[in-house]
């Protein structure tokens, strides 16, 4: 995932926040525009925080880092990948909505990609889309502008509630 983000955001400095810096450095040699740090350091150093982790880990992670995420734009890339993920919230809500509830002083933006499941398969094509959602219009526009520099086609998909359908659609495409 981090290689893909580095390739897509060539003109952005990226800080990869991890649990174990030593382990991350074994996986990835630092390259231009990419710095490896702790979660805390990565959050403190950036206005935009991209989270890409399994549903079951994401909400407990926010319990630990909620104070540091206040005022930040938190970009949720998570999509349900397992049957457990798909059952976690049901149809009545989405992970992005749950993030907004847990982080009321953060600006949550969902960025869900139809092409992310193809990362191991090579190049993106015109069918690779990112659906951007948020209940905070200014935050959503900031993320839309960020993603315009990528190879993805960008769709302003409305508010966070729209992730209920988007997450399931992308989950089905990945299976």
C-alpha positions as CSV (number, residue, x, y, z in Angstrom):
1,X,0.0,0.0,0.0
2,X,2.7,2.5,0.9
3,X,4.5,1.9,-2.4
4,X,1.3,2.6,-4.2
5,X,0.7,5.8,-2.3
6,X,4.3,6.9,-3.0
7,X,3.8,6.3,-6.7
8,X,0.4,8.2,-6.8
9,X,1.5,11.2,-4.7
10,X,4.8,11.9,-6.3
11,X,4.9,15.6,-5.2
12,X,3.8,15.0,-1.6
13,X,6.0,14.2,1.4
14,X,4.6,11.1,3.0
15,X,5.2,10.0,6.6
16,X,4.3,6.3,7.1
17,X,3.2,5.8,10.7
18,X,3.8,2.3,12.0
19,X,3.7,0.3,15.2
20,X,7.3,-1.0,14.7
21,X,9.7,1.3,12.9
22,X,12.4,-1.4,12.8
23,X,10.1,-3.9,11.1
24,X,8.8,-1.3,8.6
25,X,12.4,-0.5,7.6
26,X,13.0,-4.1,7.0
27,X,10.0,-4.1,4.6
28,X,10.8,-0.9,2.9
29,X,14.0,1.1,2.4
30,X,13.2,4.8,2.8
31,X,13.0,6.5,-0.5
32,X,12.7,10.2,-1.5
33,X,9.5,11.7,-0.2
34,X,8.8,8.9,2.3
35,X,9.6,8.9,6.0
36,X,8.9,6.1,8.5
37,X,7.9,7.1,12.0
38,X,5.7,6.1,14.9
39,X,1.9,6.7,14.6
40,X,2.1,9.6,17.0
41,X,4.9,11.4,15.1
42,X,3.1,10.8,11.8
43,X,-0.1,12.3,13.1
44,X,1.5,15.3,14.8
45,X,3.5,16.1,11.6
46,X,0.7,16.2,9.1
47,X,-2.6,17.9,8.5
48,X,-3.9,15.0,6.5
49,X,-3.8,11.5,8.0
50,X,-4.6,8.5,5.7
51,X,-5.7,5.4,7.5
52,X,-5.6,2.1,5.7
53,X,-6.1,-0.8,8.1
54,X,-8.7,-3.6,8.6
55,X,-12.1,-2.5,10.0
56,X,-11.6,-4.5,13.2
57,X,-8.3,-2.6,14.0
58,X,-9.4,0.9,12.9
59,X,-11.8,1.8,15.7
60,X,-9.6,0.6,18.5
61,X,-6.7,2.5,16.9
62,X,-8.8,5.7,17.1
63,X,-9.3,5.2,20.9
64,X,-5.6,5.5,21.3
65,X,-4.9,8.4,19.0
66,X,-8.2,10.4,19.2
67,X,-6.6,13.4,21.0
68,X,-3.9,13.7,18.4
69,X,-6.4,13.5,15.6
70,X,-8.4,16.5,16.7
71,X,-8.7,19.1,13.9
72,X,-7.0,16.7,11.4
73,X,-8.5,15.6,8.1
74,X,-8.6,11.8,8.5
75,X,-8.8,10.0,5.2
76,X,-10.4,6.6,5.5
77,X,-9.3,4.1,2.8
78,X,-10.7,1.1,4.6
79,X,-13.1,-1.3,2.9
80,X,-14.6,-4.5,4.2
81,X,-12.4,-7.3,3.0
82,X,-13.6,-10.3,5.0
83,X,-17.1,-11.6,5.9
84,X,-16.3,-10.5,9.5
85,X,-15.6,-6.9,8.2
86,X,-18.9,-7.0,6.3
87,X,-20.9,-8.0,9.3
88,X,-19.2,-5.5,11.7
89,X,-21.4,-2.6,10.9
90,X,-24.3,-4.1,8.9
91,X,-26.2,-1.9,6.5
92,X,-27.1,0.8,9.0
93,X,-23.7,2.6,9.0
94,X,-20.2,2.5,7.5
95,X,-16.7,2.6,8.9
96,X,-16.3,6.2,7.8
97,X,-19.5,7.2,9.7
98,X,-18.3,5.3,12.8
99,X,-14.9,7.1,12.6
100,X,-16.8,10.4,12.6
101,X,-18.7,9.4,15.7
102,X,-15.6,8.4,17.5
103,X,-13.6,11.4,16.3
104,X,-16.2,14.3,16.4
105,X,-13.4,16.9,16.4
106,X,-11.7,15.4,13.3
107,X,-12.8,15.9,9.7
108,X,-13.5,12.4,8.2
109,X,-13.2,11.9,4.5
110,X,-13.9,8.5,2.9
111,X,-11.7,7.7,-0.1
112,X,-12.8,4.4,-1.5
113,X,-11.1,3.0,-4.6
114,X,-12.4,0.5,-7.1
115,X,-8.8,-0.2,-8.2
116,X,-7.2,-0.7,-4.8
117,X,-7.8,-4.5,-4.9
118,X,-5.8,-4.7,-8.1
119,X,-2.6,-3.2,-6.7
120,X,-0.7,-6.4,-7.0
121,X,-1.8,-6.7,-10.6
122,X,0.0,-3.7,-12.0
123,X,-1.2,-0.5,-13.6
124,X,-4.3,1.4,-12.9
125,X,-6.6,2.2,-15.8
126,X,-9.5,4.5,-16.5
127,X,-11.9,2.2,-14.6
128,X,-9.9,2.8,-11.4
129,X,-12.1,5.3,-9.5
130,X,-11.9,6.9,-6.1
131,X,-15.2,7.8,-4.5
132,X,-14.7,10.7,-2.1
133,X,-17.3,11.3,0.7
134,X,-17.5,13.6,3.7
135,X,-20.0,15.6,5.7
136,X,-17.4,18.4,5.8
137,X,-17.4,20.0,2.3
138,X,-14.1,21.9,2.7
139,X,-12.3,18.7,3.9
140,X,-13.8,16.8,1.0
141,X,-12.7,19.4,-1.5
142,X,-9.1,19.4,-0.1
143,X,-8.9,15.6,-0.5
144,X,-10.5,15.7,-4.0
145,X,-7.7,18.2,-5.0
146,X,-5.1,15.9,-3.5
147,X,-6.4,12.9,-5.4
148,X,-6.6,14.8,-8.7
149,X,-2.8,14.4,-9.1
150,X,-3.2,10.6,-9.2
151,X,-4.0,8.2,-12.0
152,X,-7.5,7.6,-10.5
153,X,-10.8,9.1,-11.8
154,X,-12.3,11.0,-8.9
155,X,-16.0,11.0,-8.0
156,X,-17.5,13.4,-5.4
157,X,-19.9,10.8,-3.9
158,X,-21.6,13.0,-1.3
159,X,-21.8,12.5,2.4
160,X,-20.3,9.8,4.6
161,X,-23.6,7.9,4.6
162,X,-22.9,7.0,0.9
163,X,-20.1,4.7,2.1
164,X,-22.7,2.2,3.2
165,X,-23.2,1.2,-0.5
166,X,-19.7,2.1,-1.8
167,X,-18.0,-0.1,0.8
168,X,-20.1,-3.1,-0.2
169,X,-19.8,-2.5,-3.9
170,X,-16.0,-2.4,-3.7
171,X,-15.9,-5.4,-1.4
172,X,-17.8,-7.4,-4.0
173,X,-15.4,-6.2,-6.8
174,X,-12.5,-7.5,-4.7
175,X,-13.9,-11.0,-4.4
